[in-house]
Each structure stands twice: as C-alpha cells, then as structure tokens.
Amino acid sequence: MRRHLPTGGLRVLDIGGATGAHSAWLAADGHQVTLFDIVPEHVAAARQLADKTPGMTVALADARRLPVPDGSFDAALLLGPLYHLTDRDERLAALREAGRAVRPGGWIFVAAISRFASLFDGLARGFLFDPEFQRIVSVDLASGQHRNDGDHPHWFTTGYFHHPGELRQECLDAGLDLLDVVGVEGLAGWLPQLTERWSHPADLDVVLRFTRAVENEPSLLGLSSHLIAITRTPT
C-alpha cells in the first residue's frame, strides 16, 4: 500500500479492520483513519488502540452498508470482509460500498484468500492426511466455499476462497478500475525453514525482494495464501 499512497494527509477507510493492525500504521504514517468492523469484540479492542493512536477512529458497521457520505475518503482497505462473505452478491455489495465511499480516482485495496490456500496449508502442516480435511479441501477446490463444521482448531472458519481470476472479475463487476492482482506471500509462506531468517534484515530483504519479483506472475498467484487486488475508483 505504501507503494501507492503518498505519505500522510489522506482520509483512509479501513473496512472490516478488526482490531486495528493496519489502521495503526496508517495513522502513524500521518493519515486520518476510520476503522469499521462488524464484530463488537474487535471494535472494543480497536478503540483501545485508537485511544493511544492519534488520527485513528473506530465504529461498529457492516461493510455492505457503510454510514459515510459518498466520496468522503481518499482511499479504502477491504482486507478481510471478502473472506467472510460467502455469497457473490454480498461481496459485490461490499466492493461497491467501498467504491461509493471513496472519491473518484481514490485507491481501494482488496484482499482475498486463495482458492488453493487450504490445500497448501494442509500439505505444509500435515492436515491433509486427515480424511475430514481432505473432504474440506475438495469442496474448497470445487467451489471456494470453505466450511469447518467440526470447528477444528487451525482449520479456519466459514469463508470464501477466491480463484485469482475471480477476484479480478469481481472488482471489475463492482465498477472498480483494476490495476493489478498480487500474491502476498508466494512460495516463502509455505517454507518453515525460512522462519529463522526473518530476524536477519539482510535475509529478510532477499526473501521480500524475490517474492515481489514474481508477485503478479499469473502462473504463481494461487501459490500465495492471500491475494490483494489494487484498484481505483473511476474518474
């Protein structure tokens, strides 16, 4: 996001911002950030963070019905709601609401979970050798509809997993101008042997540099567990 947003001075909307992890650093960058979330516990935690973070405000709201005037923000983050809106029409409603709230030409960053995330996670952590997890993954691959009916720890919750091309199309269908779809983690996210290198700045720089080198390579997008669509509102 920092590649696209100028330093400071923007009105930023963090839609479904949970406990404020992104709002806090955006506010520290000098932006005026408004966080909305639909979960009361998240809002309460985010308000505690906002109390010690100048430039950050928090309120309870639904991503599909934002209590803000048209064009009242310069940029918006939608870094979670699409995970949990399992109906396509509701995802489009959230995308359109973000587009309504942001001025013409403003930035909207949209995150999704990859269609293949549960498969790769299952391989990396051994879950795939459980017959029930195999069933979940098979449904994920066929439809994107992820269900953990047994509430098994670490198997995520009810959600929707996007094919990279599907995320692209939903942004376009919501009337947004699409600049790019990038993978966040790439292969590095599935390699536990890299963990010890995160604390070494030079090593971390190497991993990030080469992850970025292929972040929008179409043949590799689904390898990332998370995707981000970089969009703007039409001018």
N, C-alpha and C positions, 0 to 999 in steps of 0.2 A: 504493500500500500504506500509505503514511503517513496517508492519509485515514481508514483503518480501524483501524490498530494504535496502541495507546497508546505513549507514549514510554518505552522501557526496560522491563526486567523480565520479558519473555516468553521462553519456550523456543521457539525457531524452528527449523524443519527446512527446509533448503534442498536439495530433492531434484533431483538432476541439476544441481547448482550450478556445474559446470565449474570454472573457475579461481578462483571466489570473488568475482566482481564485486558480487553482491548481498549475499552474506554479510558482506562487509567493512563496508558502510554500515549494515547492520542491527546488527552488533556495535558499531559506533561510536555507534549510537543507544541503546546500553545493553542490548540483548538478548543472550541466550546462544544462539548459533547453531551448529547441527550441519550440516555440509555432507556430502552423499553424492554420489558420481559413479561411473560405471561405467568411465570411461576412466583408466587409470593415469597417463598424462601430465598430465591435468587435476588429478588428486588430488595429484601431486607439486608442481605449481605452486601449488595452493591451500594446501598445507601450508606452503610458503614464505611465503605471505601470512599464514597463521594464526600463524606464528612471531612476527610483529610486530603482530598484531591481537588484543588481549585479548578474550576472550569468544567466540572462534571455534575450533571443532574440525573436523577433516576425516577422512573414512574412505572406503574403497572399498566400494560397494554398488550393487545393482540396484534401480531404482525399483519394480519389481514384487514385490520380496521384501526389505523393509526390516528390518534387525536391531535393531528397537526394540520395547519393550513397547507394548501398547495404551494409547492416551490419554496418552502421555508427553510430548506437545508442546502448546503453546498455539496455534500457527499453523504453516502449511507453505507453501512455494513449490514449484510444479511448473512451472518456467519454461523447459522445454526438452525433457523426455522425450517429450511428445506429438508433437513434431516428428519424432521418430525411430522411434516405434512405429507401424509401418505397418499392423498388424493391430488391428482394433477391440477384440477381446477383451483384447489386451495393454494397450491404452490404458485400458480399464476396470479392469484389474488394478492399474495404477499409480494411478489415481484412488482406487480402493477402499483401497489400501495407505496412501495419504495420509490418507484418512478414518479408517482404523484407528489410525494413529499420533497423530492429533490428538484432544484431549479434546472432549467434547460442547460444541457452541457455539463451537468454535475456528474460526479463519479458514484457508481454503485458496485460494491464488491460482494460477490455471491458465492458462498461455499456450499459444497455438496460432498457426500460420502460416495466413494467409487463403488460401482456395481460389484467389483471384484474384491472389495476390502475384506469381507468375511472369509473368503477362500484363502487369501494370502495370510490373514491373521491366524486362521486355523492351521495352516502349514507351519507358520513361524512359532506358534505356541503349543502345538500338539492337539488343539481342539478337534481338528478334522478327523481324528481317529476315533471319535465318539460318534456312534451311529445317529444320534439325535442332532448333533451339529452338522453332520453330513446332510441330513434332511433340510435343515435351515438353509445351508449354503445352496443346495439345489434349487430351492424356491427363490433365494436371492438372485441367482444367476438367471433364472427364467423370467422373473417379474420385477425384481428390485424391491419387493415387499418383504422386509425383514421382520420376523416375529420370534421372540424368545418367550414362548408361552410358559416355559418352566421356570422363568425368572432366574436362569443360571447366571452366577457371577461371571463377569467379563465377556458375556455374550451379547452385550448391548441391549437396547430396549426396542419397542416397536418403532420402526423407522422406514425410511425410503432411501435406497441406494441408486444413484444415477449412473447410467452409462455416460461417458464424456460427451458424446454427440447429443444425448438427450438434454443435458444441462445447457448446452449451447442453444438448442432449439427452443427450450422453454424461455430462455432470456429473450430470444428474438420474438417469440409469440407474445410475450408480455410487453412488447413495444420498445425494448431497450436496444441501444446500439452496442453491439458486441465487438470488443477489441481483441480479446484473447481468452482462452481457457488454459490454465496451467495446473500442473500437478505440484502439490506442496512438498511431499517427502521423497518421491521417487523410490528407487530401489533401496536407498540408505535407510528408509524407515523399517525395513524388514531384516536388517543385518545387526543382530545384537552385539557382534564383535566390535562394532563401531562405538559402543557406549563409552568405553574408556577414553576415547579420543575427544569427546565433547568438551572436556575440561582443558584441552590444549588449544589455544586460539589458532595456531598455525594449521593444525589438523582440521579443526572445525571449518576454517576458511576454505580448505581444499574440498571438503565434502560439500559445503554450500555452493562453492563456485561451479563444481561439475554437476551438481543437482540442477542449478539454474541453467546450465548449458543445454539441458535436454528437457526443461520443464514444460515446454509446449510442443514437444515432438509427438505428433498424433499417435504413432505406434506404441508409445510408452505411457500415455496419460493414465490409463487404467491401472498402472502399477502403483500409483500413489493412492494411499487410503483416503486422502482428501483432495478435492479439486476446488479451484477458485476461478470463477468467471469474472473477468474485468470488463465492466460495461459503463456506458454513459447514457444519460437521458438525451433524447433527441433535441436538437436546437431548432 
